[in-house]
Amino acid sequence: MLNLAGKVAIVTGCGSSGRGWGNGKAITALFARQGAQVFGVDRDPAAAEETRSVLAEEGLALDVAACDVTAQGEVEAIVAACLARYGRIDVLVNNVGQSEPGTPATMDPAVWQQQLTLNLTSAFLVSRSVLPIMERRGGGAIVNVASVAGLRWVGKDQVGYAAAKAGLMQFTRVTAIAYAATGVRLNCVVPGLMLTPLVERLAARYNAGDYDGMVAKRHAQVPMRRMGDAWDVAHAALFLASDEARYITGTEIVVDGGLTASTGHS
C-alpha cells in the first residue's frame, strides 16, 4: 500500500523555516520513506539541505536544488535538471505558500499581487513545465497544497491568500479535466489549522507576537479541539500521489479536524 518505489517526485518548498516539521519537509520525508526518489526544491538552500541531512541520517537520498518557483526560468531549469537526471517525473507536489494580512482596503496592491504570484502562479508555472512530461509518459500525479482559507473564513483577514488558495483549487479542478484522458491526475490537499513552524510567524503577523495565545486560539477553533500537524498533510498527499488513488482526480481531501464542516470560526 502507498508504495512509491520507482517513482520520481518533485516537491516544492521541501525545507522548513523554523524548528520542527513543515508540510513540505514532512511530504518530502514521507515520500522518500515510501520509496520515491525525491527532487526537492526550495528558495532557501539551507532549509533544503537540512531536510536532505535528516533523510541522509536514515540512509535515504534526496536531491535538492535552490529555486524560486515564481520565476519561470528557474522553474524550467530545475524541471529540466530532474528530467536529465532521472528520465522521468511521476509526481509533483506544489507546496509553497505564505499568508499576509489585509482586506481589500488595507492591503497594498503590490502585496496582493505577491500573494497571487506565490500561492497560485507558482503552481501554474511548475505544472506547466511538468504536465507535458507526464503526458508523454502516459500518466502522473500532481498534488497541490491549498488551504481551508480558500473555502471559508477562518478568523483573520488574509484576502490575498484566501483568494489565491481558492483559485488554486479551481485551477486544479479544470486542469484535471483537461488532462483526465491522458492519465495525469490533479488533486488538492486542503489543510486546516496545523501546528507547524509557520504558526510562530502567523503569531507575529496576526496576534501581536503572542505565540501561546495564537496556539490556544487555533486549538479552540477546531471541533476536534486540536490542530493537526504536517504529517497529517503528508499522509493525505501520499495517498493522492499513490496508485491507490488512481481513479481520483479533480477533487480535494480536506485535512482540518472538522473545521470547514462547522459553523463557528472563533
For each residue, the residues with C-beta under 8 A, 3 or more apart:
1: 242 244
2: 34 238 239 242 244
3: 34 35 242 243
4: 7 9 31 34 35 36 91 238 241 242
5: 34 35 36
6: 35
7: 4 35 36 37 90 91 241
8: 36 37 38 39 82 86 88 89 90 91
9: 4 31 36 37 38 39 89 90 91 92 93 241
10: 38 39 40 41 78 79 82 89 91 92 93 126 130
11: 14 24 27 28 31 38 39 40 41 93 95
12: 24 41 42 67 69 93 94 95 96 122 126
13: 22 23 24 41 42 69 95 96 97
14: 11 24 25 27 28 38 40 41 42 47 48 51 62 64 95
15: 22 24 25 40 42 44 46 47 48 49 50 51
16: 20 21 22 24 25 47 50 51 196 197
17: 22 44 47 197 198 201
18: 22 197 198 200 201
19: 197
20: 16 196 197 230
21: 16 25 26 29 196 197 229 230 231
22: 13 15 16 17 18 25 26 196 197 198 230
23: 13 26 27 95 145 191 194 196 230 233 234
24: 11 12 13 14 15 16 27 28 40 42 93 95 96
25: 14 15 16 21 22 28 29 47 51 54 230
26: 21 22 23 29 30 229 230 231 233 234
27: 11 14 23 24 30 31 93 95 230 233 234 237 238
28: 11 14 24 25 31 32 38 40 51 55 62
29: 21 25 26 32 33 51 54 55 234
30: 26 27 33 34 231 234 235 237 238
31: 4 9 11 27 28 34 36 38 91 93 237 238 241
32: 28 29 35 36 37 38 55 60 61 62
33: 29 30 58 60
34: 2 3 4 5 30 31 238 242
35: 3 4 5 6 7 32
36: 4 5 7 8 9 31 32 90 91
37: 7 8 9 32 61 63 86
38: 8 9 10 11 14 28 31 32 62 63
39: 8 9 10 11 63 64 65 78 81 82 85 86
40: 10 11 14 15 24 28 48 51 52 62 63 64 65
41: 10 11 12 13 14 48 64 65 66 67 69 78
42: 12 13 14 15 24 45 47 48 51 64 66 67
43: 66 67 68 69
44: 15 17 47 48 66
45: 42 48 49 64 66
46: 15 49 50
47: 14 15 16 17 25 42 44 50 51
48: 14 15 40 41 42 44 45 51 52 64 65 66
49: 15 45 46 52 53 64
50: 15 16 46 47 53 54
51: 14 15 16 25 28 29 40 42 47 48 54 55 62 64
52: 40 48 49 55 56 62 64
53: 49 50 56 57
54: 25 29 50 51 57 58
55: 28 29 32 51 52 58 60 61 62
56: 52 53 59 60 61 62
57: 53 54
58: 33 54 55
59: 56
60: 32 33 55 56
61: 32 37 55 56
62: 14 28 32 38 40 51 52 55 56
63: 37 38 39 40 82 85
64: 14 39 40 41 42 45 48 49 51 52
65: 39 40 41 48 78 81
66: 41 42 43 44 45 48
67: 12 41 42 43 71 74 75 77 78
68: 43 71 74
69: 12 13 41 43 74 75 94 96 122 125 126
70: 117 118 121 122 125
71: 67 68 74 75
72: 75 76 125
73: 76 77
74: 67 68 69 71 77 78
75: 67 69 71 72 78 79 125 126 129
76: 72 73 79 80 129
77: 67 73 74 80 81
78: 10 39 41 65 67 74 75 81 82
79: 10 75 76 82 83 89 126 129 130 133
80: 76 77 83 84
81: 39 65 77 78 84 85
82: 8 10 39 63 78 79 85 86 89
83: 79 80 86 87 88 89 133
84: 80 81 87
85: 39 63 81 82
86: 8 37 39 82 83 89
87: 83 84
88: 8 83 133 137
89: 8 9 10 79 82 83 86 92 130 133 134 140
90: 7 8 9 36 134 137 139 140 141
91: 4 7 8 9 10 31 36 140 141 142 143 241
92: 9 10 89 126 127 130 134 140 141 142 143
93: 9 10 11 12 24 27 31 142 143 144 145 237 241
94: 12 69 122 123 126 127 142 143 144 145 168
95: 11 12 13 14 23 24 27 145
96: 12 13 24 69 118 119 122
97: 13 118 119 145 147 161 165
98: 115 118 119 161
99: 115 149 158 161 202 205
100: 107 111 114 115 158 160 161 205
101: 106 107 156 157 158 205 206
102: 106 107 108 111 112 157 158 159 160
103: 106 107 157 159
104: 107 159
105:
106: 101 102 103 157
107: 100 101 102 103 104 111 112 159 160
108: 102 111 112
109: 112 113
110: 113 114
111: 100 102 107 108 114 115 160
112: 102 107 108 109 115 116 159 160
113: 109 110 116 117
114: 100 110 111 117 118 160
115: 98 99 100 111 112 118 119 160 161 163 164
116: 112 113 119 120 121 160 163 164 167
117: 70 113 114 120 121 122
118: 70 96 97 98 114 115 121 122 164
119: 96 97 98 115 116 122 160 161 164 165 168
120: 116 117 123 124 164 165 167 168 171
121: 70 116 117 118 124 125
122: 12 69 70 94 96 117 118 119 125 126
123: 94 120 126 127 144 168 171
124: 120 121 127 128 171
125: 69 70 72 75 121 122 128 129
126: 10 12 69 75 79 92 94 122 123 129 130
127: 92 94 123 124 130 131 142 175 186
128: 124 125 131
129: 75 76 79 125 126 132 133
130: 10 79 89 92 126 127 133 134 140 142
131: 127 128 134 135 142 175 179 184
132: 129 135 136
133: 79 83 88 89 129 130 136 137 140
134: 89 90 92 130 131 137 139 140 142 179 182 183 184
135: 131 132 138 140 179 182 183 184
136: 132 133
137: 88 90 133 134 140
138: 135 182 183
139: 90 134 182 183 184 185
140: 89 90 91 92 130 133 134 135 137 183 184 185
141: 90 91 92 184 185 186 187 240 241 242 245
142: 91 92 93 94 127 130 131 134 172 175 184 185 186 187
143: 91 92 93 94 186 187 188 189 237 240 241
144: 93 94 123 168 169 171 172 186 187 188 189
145: 23 93 94 95 97 188 189 191 233 237
146: 150 165 168 169 172 188 189 190 191 252
147: 97 150 161 162 165 190 191
148: 151 152 154 190 191 192 193 254 256 259 260
149: 99 152 154 158 161 162 165
150: 146 147 162 163 164 165 166 167 168 169 190
151: 148 166 169 190 254 260
152: 148 149 260 265
153: 265
154: 148 149 192 193 221 259 265
155: 217 221 265 266
156: 101 206
157: 101 102 103 106
158: 99 100 101 102 149 161 162
159: 102 103 104 107 112 162 163
160: 100 102 107 111 112 114 115 116 119 163 164
161: 97 98 99 100 115 119 147 149 158 164 165
162: 147 149 150 158 159 165 166
163: 115 116 150 159 160 166 167
164: 115 116 118 119 120 150 160 161 167 168
165: 97 119 120 146 147 149 150 161 162 168 169
166: 150 151 162 163 169 170
167: 116 120 150 163 164 170 171
168: 94 119 120 123 144 146 150 164 165 171 172 188
169: 144 146 150 151 165 166 172 173 188 190 252
170: 166 167 173 174
171: 120 123 124 144 167 168 174 175
172: 142 144 146 168 169 175 176 186 187 188 250 252
173: 169 170 176 177 186 250 251
174: 170 171 177 178
175: 127 131 142 171 172 178 179 186
176: 172 173 179 180 185 186 187 249 250 251
177: 173 174 180 250
178: 174 175
179: 131 134 135 175 176 182 184 185 186
180: 176 177 184 185 249 250
181:
182: 134 135 138 139 179
183: 134 135 138 139 140
184: 131 134 135 139 140 141 142 179 180
185: 139 140 141 142 176 179 180 240 245 246 248 249
186: 127 141 142 143 144 172 173 175 176 179 249 250
187: 141 142 143 144 172 176 240 245 248 249 250 251 252 253
188: 143 144 145 146 168 169 172 251 252 253
189: 143 144 145 146 233 236 237 240 252 253 255
190: 146 147 148 150 151 169 252 253 254 255 256
191: 23 145 146 147 148 194 228 232 233 255 256
192: 148 154 222 227 228 254 255 256 257 259 260
193: 148 154 218 221 222 227 228 256 257 259
194: 23 191 198 199 227 228 229 230 232 233
195: 199 215 218 227 228 229
196: 16 20 21 22 23 199 229 230
197: 16 17 18 19 20 21 22 200 201
198: 17 18 22 194 201 202
199: 194 195 196 202 203 211 214 215 218
200: 18 197 203 204 211
201: 17 18 197 198 204 205
202: 99 198 199 205 206 207 214
203: 199 200 206 207 208 209 210 211 213 214 215
204: 200 201 207 209
205: 99 100 101 201 202
206: 101 156 202 203 214
207: 202 203 204 210 211 213 214 217
208: 203
209: 203 204
210: 203 207 213 214
211: 199 200 203 207 214 215
212: 215 216
213: 203 207 210 216 217
214: 199 202 203 206 207 210 211 217 218
215: 195 199 203 211 212 218 219 227
216: 212 213 219 220
217: 155 207 213 214 220 221 266
218: 193 195 199 214 215 221 222 227
219: 215 216 222 225 226 227
220: 216 217 225 266
221: 154 155 193 217 218 259 264 265 266
222: 192 193 218 219 225 226 227 256 257 258 259
223: 257 258 259 261 262
224: 257 258
225: 219 220 222
226: 219 222 257
227: 192 193 194 195 215 218 219 222 257
228: 191 192 193 194 195 232 233 255 256 257
229: 21 26 194 195 196 232 233
230: 20 21 22 23 25 26 27 194 196 233 234
231: 21 26 30 234 235
232: 191 194 228 229 235 236 255
233: 23 26 27 145 189 191 194 228 229 230 236 237 255
234: 23 26 27 29 30 230 231 237 238
235: 30 231 232 238 239
236: 189 232 233 239 240 253 255
237: 27 30 31 93 143 145 189 233 234 240 241
238: 2 4 27 30 31 34 234 235 241 242
239: 2 235 236 242 244 245 253
240: 141 143 185 187 189 236 237 245 248 253
241: 4 7 9 31 91 93 141 143 237 238 245
242: 1 2 3 4 34 141 238 239 245
243: 3 246
244: 1 2 239
245: 141 185 187 239 240 241 242 248
246: 185 243
247:
248: 185 187 240 245 251
249: 176 180 185 186 187
250: 172 173 176 177 180 186 187
251: 173 176 187 188 248
252: 146 169 172 187 188 189 190
253: 187 188 189 190 236 239 240
254: 148 151 190 192 260
255: 189 190 191 192 228 232 233 236
256: 148 190 191 192 193 222 228 259 260
257: 192 193 222 223 224 226 227 228
258: 222 223 224 261 262
259: 148 154 192 193 221 222 223 256 262
260: 148 151 152 192 254 256
261: 223 258
262: 223 258 259
263:
264: 221
265: 152 153 154 155 221
266: 155 217 220 221
